[in-house]
Amino acid sequence: MTGRRRKRSTFLPGLLTHHARTGVLSAGTAVACASLLAGCGVVSGTTGDAGDDPITVMTWAPQDTKATNKPGMPAFARAYARWVNANGGINGRKLNVLTCNDHNDSVAAAKCARRAAKENVVAVVGSYSQYADSYFPSLEGAGIPYIGGYGITNAEFTSPLSYPVNGGQPALLAGLGNALAGDCGPVALIRPDTITGDQLPPLLDSGLKAGGHEPARDQRAAEDATEYDGQAERALETTTTDPADRGCVVPALGDRNGTFMDSFRRAREDYPDVRTATVLGSVDQTVIDATGGASGPYEGSYITGWYPVASDPRWDAMKRVIKEEAFDDNRIDPADAGVQTTWIAYTVFRKVVESLGDGEVSADTVTEALDDGLSVGTGGLTPTLRWRFQDKLAAVGFPRLVNANVTLQVVREGRLVSARKGFVDTTRTLQNADVNY
């Protein structure tokens, strides 16, 4: 494609052993120390020798932009810190959470990462950014682990310092494709015209192929458009070529899904049998309610998510934190996948710090604990998490993807409910995906 400025995903060639990796990161740490903290004698991301020093971490996400916004993630991170500190801290140490707005901008994302290094954070926890090329170099240079990113970029599943808690877009789309294969005729995918968007079609197609279905019709769209009338009309036309075979339209535009559905609702009047399907993060219960509930365009739609539905009692602990520390903060929605991911990421971080006992808490010791095979339970919200540098999905470019489970949900009578009990493991589907990065 020409005439368009494209964002390029990070890919780390080759596989490093644990010891080789440690050497590389240690060297990077020294360089970062020299460049960012000239004359410093403290490794970036350390609490020092005092066992009761605060533990500093950072959470970042875009806010107040024209595209995707995730203000609930940093807001929840601060609420979590207040709750932890009100209950004695972690191993008696206070938790200090810094937040940063990446503005959906590569320059701002890089600034957030440089600030994390300058502020000596021990980890970046529960964050969202499309600009992995901008933030990972600084984090890797300073040896700062990235725990529980949103899974929006390929680099989150390749960087040796990334510890994802879900399967990101790969698992969601593979699982959705598999679910749609048996229920849909032609499928149209509406996705952003970006490098991140380019990664979506082969993932959805891997699930469709596993179910014996043909590939989806791939439709690019601007991720910050104010209307999608043309895309909606074209999607409906391409999914109704056979009147006897009901088609499905899959918008994957993040926060712009609502804008697309406004256009789709108007265009759909002549195509009442076409269904929609999407992934959690693009649609939640609030969106379903705002678009008409049982009479809206999402009724009957399949939606794949990483975690159990928001009404599941396994979320009660998270909801208790929100009630006690952020009940009146309307940025924090317990049904939001970003807030849920942040809760799980901080659960992981807390377990890591507890595993260190009275020892030093630093970026290095947190990374070592994770690399040495620490297993972390999340109360059933995910399978037990354990990171190895090269996992089952390394062959298809996802060496850090350790949780390929998704949940299948459906909109019934205007409510988002479970369509299938338990989790669906998309590992085998992803292993067969034709993904090229």
ZADRENLO-753792 format. One record per residue (C-alpha): x, y, z; residue in one letter. Coordinates in steps of 0.2 Angstrom, whole numbers, always signed. Example, Ala and Ser with C-alpha at 12.3 -4.5 7.8 and 13.67 -1.06 7.14 Angstrom:
% ZADRENLO-753792
+62;-22;+39;a
+68;-5;+36;s
END
This chain:
% ZADRENLO-753792
+0;+0;+0;m
+7;+17;-4;t
+3;+35;+1;g
-1;+30;+19;r
+10;+32;+34;r
+10;+15;+43;r
+15;+10;+60;k
+26;-5;+61;r
+25;-19;+75;s
+40;-24;+84;t
+47;-41;+81;f
+62;-48;+91;l
+71;-60;+80;p
+79;-76;+87;g
+76;-84;+104;l
+87;-79;+118;l
+91;-91;+133;t
+87;-85;+150;h
+106;-81;+154;h
+109;-73;+137;a
+93;-62;+140;r
+99;-57;+157;t
+116;-52;+150;g
+108;-41;+137;v
+95;-33;+148;l
+109;-29;+161;s
+119;-21;+148;a
+104;-11;+143;g
+101;-6;+161;t
+118;+1;+162;a
+116;+11;+146;v
+99;+18;+152;a
+107;+23;+169;c
+121;+32;+160;a
+109;+41;+148;s
+94;+45;+159;l
+102;+46;+176;l
+120;+52;+173;a
+131;+49;+187;g
+118;+38;+196;c
+122;+23;+207;g
+105;+16;+208;v
+98;+3;+196;v
+82;+9;+187;s
+67;+2;+196;g
+74;-2;+213;t
+67;+2;+230;t
+84;+3;+237;g
+90;-6;+253;d
+76;+0;+265;a
+63;-14;+266;g
+49;-2;+270;d
+52;+10;+255;d
+37;+13;+244;p
+36;+2;+228;i
+33;+12;+213;t
+25;+6;+197;v
+17;+15;+182;m
+0;+12;+173;t
-3;+21;+156;w
-17;+22;+144;a
-24;+34;+131;p
-37;+47;+137;q
-46;+62;+129;d
-42;+57;+111;t
-52;+55;+96;k
-49;+36;+94;a
-48;+23;+108;t
-49;+29;+126;n
-46;+19;+142;k
-47;+31;+156;p
-53;+17;+168;g
-37;+8;+168;m
-26;+22;+176;p
-41;+27;+187;a
-43;+9;+193;f
-24;+7;+196;a
-24;+22;+208;r
-40;+16;+217;a
-31;-1;+219;y
-16;+8;+227;a
-27;+17;+239;r
-35;+0;+244;w
-19;-9;+246;v
-11;+5;+256;n
-27;+6;+267;a
-25;-13;+271;n
-6;-13;+275;g
+2;-12;+259;g
+11;-27;+250;i
+22;-35;+263;n
+21;-19;+273;g
+27;-8;+259;r
+16;+6;+252;k
+12;+5;+234;l
+15;+21;+224;n
+6;+21;+207;v
+11;+34;+193;l
+0;+36;+178;t
+3;+42;+161;c
-8;+47;+146;n
-1;+40;+130;d
-13;+51;+120;h
-14;+37;+106;n
+2;+45;+100;d
+19;+37;+97;s
+29;+52;+104;v
+18;+52;+120;a
+20;+33;+122;a
+39;+35;+122;a
+38;+49;+134;k
+28;+38;+146;c
+41;+24;+145;a
+56;+36;+148;r
+47;+44;+163;r
+45;+26;+170;a
+64;+23;+168;a
+68;+40;+176;k
+56;+38;+190;e
+64;+21;+194;n
+48;+11;+193;v
+49;-8;+196;v
+36;-12;+183;a
+23;-5;+171;v
+7;-14;+176;v
-10;-16;+167;g
-8;-3;+153;s
-14;+0;+135;y
-5;+7;+120;s
-4;+4;+102;q
+14;+10;+101;y
+25;-4;+106;a
+39;+2;+95;d
+40;+18;+105;s
+39;+11;+123;y
+47;-6;+123;f
+65;+0;+118;p
+65;+11;+134;s
+58;-2;+145;l
+70;-15;+138;e
+85;-4;+140;g
+80;+0;+158;a
+75;-18;+162;g
+58;-14;+167;i
+45;-28;+165;p
+28;-25;+157;y
+15;-34;+166;i
-3;-37;+159;g
-3;-25;+144;g
-20;-25;+134;y
-13;-37;+121;g
-16;-25;+107;i
+1;-26;+99;t
+12;-41;+92;n
+27;-35;+103;a
+17;-39;+119;e
+19;-57;+114;f
+37;-56;+108;t
+46;-45;+120;s
+56;-55;+134;p
+51;-41;+146;l
+32;-43;+142;s
+21;-54;+154;y
+3;-54;+146;p
-11;-60;+156;v
-23;-63;+141;n
-22;-69;+123;g
-25;-51;+116;g
-33;-49;+99;q
-26;-65;+93;p
-36;-76;+104;a
-52;-65;+103;l
-52;-66;+85;l
-47;-84;+83;a
-61;-89;+95;g
-74;-78;+87;l
-70;-85;+70;g
-72;-102;+76;n
-89;-98;+84;a
-95;-89;+68;l
-90;-103;+56;a
-105;-114;+60;g
-118;-100;+61;d
-114;-88;+48;c
-114;-87;+29;g
-102;-74;+22;p
-92;-64;+35;v
-86;-46;+33;a
-73;-39;+45;l
-72;-20;+47;i
-55;-15;+55;r
-43;+0;+56;p
-32;+4;+42;d
-16;+3;+52;t
-3;-10;+54;i
-11;-16;+70;t
-27;-18;+60;g
-17;-28;+47;d
-15;-41;+60;q
-33;-45;+62;l
-39;-53;+46;p
-28;-69;+47;p
-33;-71;+65;l
-51;-71;+62;l
-48;-82;+47;d
-39;-95;+57;s
-55;-98;+67;g
-66;-98;+52;l
-55;-110;+43;k
-54;-121;+58;a
-73;-122;+57;g
-73;-126;+38;g
-78;-108;+33;h
-71;-97;+19;e
-60;-81;+24;p
-69;-65;+29;a
-71;-51;+17;r
-58;-38;+24;d
-63;-20;+24;q
-52;-6;+30;r
-58;+9;+38;a
-51;+25;+46;a
-50;+22;+65;e
-55;+40;+69;d
-69;+42;+57;a
-85;+52;+62;t
-96;+41;+51;e
-95;+24;+42;y
-110;+24;+30;d
-100;+18;+15;g
-92;+4;+25;q
-108;-2;+33;a
-117;-2;+16;e
-103;-12;+8;r
-102;-24;+22;a
-121;-28;+21;l
-119;-30;+2;e
-105;-42;+3;t
-113;-53;+17;t
-130;-55;+8;t
-124;-62;-9;t
-134;-78;-5;d
-151;-74;+2;p
-153;-91;+9;a
-136;-90;+19;d
-137;-77;+33;r
-121;-67;+34;g
-112;-59;+48;c
-103;-42;+50;v
-89;-41;+62;v
-84;-23;+67;p
-67;-22;+76;a
-64;-3;+78;l
-62;-2;+96;g
-70;+14;+103;d
-76;+18;+85;r
-87;+3;+85;n
-102;+13;+92;g
-100;+25;+77;t
-100;+11;+65;f
-115;+4;+73;m
-124;+20;+71;d
-121;+19;+52;s
-125;+1;+52;f
-142;+3;+60;r
-147;+15;+47;r
-141;+4;+32;a
-147;-12;+40;r
-166;-8;+37;e
-165;-17;+20;d
-155;-32;+27;y
-164;-37;+43;p
-156;-55;+43;d
-138;-50;+44;v
-131;-52;+61;r
-116;-44;+70;t
-102;-51;+80;a
-87;-43;+89;t
-74;-44;+103;v
-76;-38;+121;l
-67;-22;+122;g
-76;-15;+107;s
-93;-19;+115;v
-99;-21;+133;d
-116;-20;+142;q
-116;-1;+143;t
-114;-1;+124;v
-128;-14;+121;i
-139;-4;+132;d
-135;+13;+123;a
-139;+5;+106;t
-156;-2;+111;g
-154;-17;+121;g
-165;-31;+115;a
-171;-21;+100;s
-153;-15;+96;g
-141;-21;+82;p
-131;-32;+95;y
-146;-44;+99;e
-141;-62;+95;g
-123;-57;+93;s
-108;-68;+98;y
-95;-58;+107;i
-78;-66;+113;t
-70;-60;+129;g
-54;-65;+139;w
-63;-67;+155;y
-80;-73;+163;p
-95;-61;+161;v
-95;-46;+173;a
-109;-54;+183;s
-98;-69;+188;d
-95;-69;+207;p
-76;-71;+203;r
-76;-53;+200;w
-82;-49;+218;d
-65;-45;+225;a
-62;-32;+211;m
-79;-24;+214;k
-76;-23;+232;r
-60;-12;+228;v
-70;-1;+217;i
-84;+1;+230;k
-72;+5;+244;e
-61;+17;+234;e
-69;+23;+218;a
-88;+21;+220;f
-92;+38;+212;d
-78;+37;+199;d
-88;+35;+183;n
-72;+31;+173;r
-71;+14;+181;i
-83;+2;+174;d
-81;-16;+182;p
-88;-23;+165;a
-74;-14;+155;d
-61;-26;+149;a
-47;-14;+152;g
-52;-12;+170;v
-53;-31;+172;q
-36;-33;+164;t
-29;-20;+176;t
-36;-29;+191;w
-28;-46;+185;i
-11;-37;+181;a
-10;-30;+199;y
-15;-47;+206;t
+0;-54;+197;v
+11;-40;+203;f
+6;-42;+221;r
+9;-61;+220;k
+26;-57;+213;v
+31;-45;+227;v
+24;-57;+240;e
+35;-71;+233;s
+50;-59;+236;l
+47;-59;+255;g
+58;-46;+264;d
+70;-46;+249;g
+73;-31;+238;e
+59;-26;+226;v
+67;-20;+210;s
+64;-21;+191;a
+77;-35;+191;d
+70;-45;+205;t
+52;-44;+199;v
+58;-50;+182;t
+69;-64;+189;e
+54;-70;+199;a
+43;-71;+184;l
+57;-79;+173;d
+61;-92;+186;d
+43;-100;+184;g
+32;-92;+197;l
+15;-98;+195;s
+1;-86;+198;v
-17;-90;+201;g
-31;-77;+198;t
-46;-84;+207;g
-52;-93;+191;g
-53;-77;+180;l
-39;-85;+170;t
-30;-101;+170;p
-14;-102;+182;t
-2;-90;+173;l
+16;-95;+171;r
+28;-87;+159;w
+42;-95;+149;r
+52;-86;+136;f
+47;-99;+122;q
+29;-105;+124;d
+18;-116;+113;k
+14;-102;+101;l
+32;-97;+98;a
+31;-105;+80;a
+18;-93;+75;v
+26;-77;+82;g
+19;-77;+99;f
+32;-84;+111;p
+25;-74;+126;r
+7;-79;+124;l
+3;-91;+139;v
-16;-89;+140;n
-25;-92;+124;a
-42;-95;+133;n
-57;-85;+128;v
-75;-85;+134;t
-90;-85;+122;l
-104;-73;+126;q
-120;-69;+117;v
-133;-55;+118;v
-149;-62;+124;r
-164;-51;+128;e
-152;-36;+128;g
-141;-44;+141;r
-123;-51;+139;l
-123;-69;+145;v
-112;-84;+143;s
-115;-94;+127;a
-104;-108;+132;r
-99;-114;+149;k
-81;-111;+154;g
-66;-106;+143;f
-62;-110;+125;v
-43;-114;+122;d
-38;-106;+105;t
-20;-113;+106;t
-22;-125;+92;r
-32;-113;+81;t
-18;-100;+83;l
-5;-113;+79;q
-13;-115;+62;n
-15;-96;+59;a
-7;-89;+43;d
+0;-74;+52;v
+15;-65;+45;n
+24;-51;+55;y
END
